[in-house]
Amino acid sequence: MFFGSNIIPSEAGVQQGDPLGPFLFCLVLQVLVNKVRTCVPNLSLNNWYMDDGSLFGKVEDVLKAWAIIRDEGPNLGLFVNLSKCELISSSQADACFENFEPELIRIWNGDMTILGSAIGSKQHCENWISQKLDSKMPLLINKLENLGHSQSSFLLLLYCASFCKMVWYIRTIPSFLISQSCERFDALIMNCFENLLGSGLSKQSYMQASLGTKNGGVGLRSSKSHSAAAYISSFFKSKPLVQTFLAKSVVNPHMHILFESFNSLVSADDHLNSSSCPTSQKCLSNLINTHSLNLLVEDVSILDKARLVSCSMPHANAWIRALPAFRNKFSCLEWSTCMKRWLGVPIFNQDHLCAACQSQVMDTFGHHACVCPVKGDRIKRHNIIRDILFEFCSAAAWGPVKEKLFLFPGSSERPADIFIPNYSGGKNLFVDVAVTCPVQHKYVVDAAQTLGYSCNDYADEVKSKNFEARVHEEGALYLPAVFESFGGFSRDLPIFFSKLINSVSLRYDDLRCITSKHLYESLSCALMKSIARSITSRFPEYFRSV
Ligand SMILES: [Zn+2]
């Protein structure tokens, strides 16, 4: 195998350097597994994952199988490592271990580890996970926190160092046996997130951060909250296979406790009962997230409610998962400001007179910066969104024209930020871009109740009312493209975006999902970054003592 200018020789072991290695190894090893099955037919279990085998049964059967593996394995390339093999019995008596080699590890109390997961008492399971986490997590978290680029650190935390680290454990060990480890792990992850943010989280912000991005969160799921769902779905998913291995039907005595635990986290309509056998962790987790968002929305102020509703709009979250490349790269200041605004974490110490307009109140969360009329920020924000849309329309070869003049005869009005000739059915399209803020006074009450209230109201009452009829008189189509300051957009845009994504992906022979991700991330990142800049340009002078 080549690694840069180095050559890694493929000389020993199963996997090294050859992707076919594991398959060939299993093929050869199957001879041995079959021989054990034929010669020791009464073993309860003779299961293998690569070179990791489990033999369960009566002492004499296990001993017989063990002798076959030990004596015949080497001819097939399987050499037993005595110090890594375990003899396990729950009988507390060592008589059953008598005829085995003294080097083998002996376990009397039934606490064991199979394929990287613990089986046995609560203490054993908790200790096993703690030991795993304590050995690696502190260093990993420390490296993440000190990477020097918050957006990158966050994405590495989200994708590589948080929930995914616990998935194997919570899918294989009943949640009540590892609840403390999960709690400790979740606290560690959230503490790292707080350090990246530079602020502590309130209970509500903490809850929001642990929601999925589709529910307005940032996707840092709690391993504790999702542990019952993970175990339940894993059990039912693997049940048919387990029944094949054991050649009998399998009943899990813990299931009712896990159902109870899961049911406490979802709405009554979604409760599991004795006849349920869910196999999708994603479905169960979505139910938990939806219920958590509903509880959260009930528990917060009207302003936070409007913010949460707006954050949960389709594609609003695109900036959170965007990779830090080219224009989607956030500076640390931009990222932390956007994240604080998203989660309702204070950005200022107190409400105060806005340093820019000197006439309105800058609230602690920086929401005023979205509507502050001075410094040209609103125009810049509008133009950035318009330019991105223009760029995609150009990529689709639609021949768009920016700010086309004299669309209405005898008038200098510009109802089209982007004019698209022959958009459909021989008609031209006028795309009119605007950004509005759902948490401003005039919208906040309705925006807290209705998804997309502010962008749709603005599209109807300000844009369409003024221009639509007149555009139709010119024989053209009119599209108000109104974005909320958290990234959601007005109801007519999805059809336009779908057509745009289709055209761009056809032209460049790209997958639609790639173009779609590209479009939504570009828009979302540009919007969030421009608002972050509006907020930070209104920061008070920072006194730096020498
Ligand atoms: Zn202002």
Residues whose N, C-alpha, C, O or C-beta is under 5 A from the ligand:
A	BS01	ZN	C354 A356 C357 Q360 C372
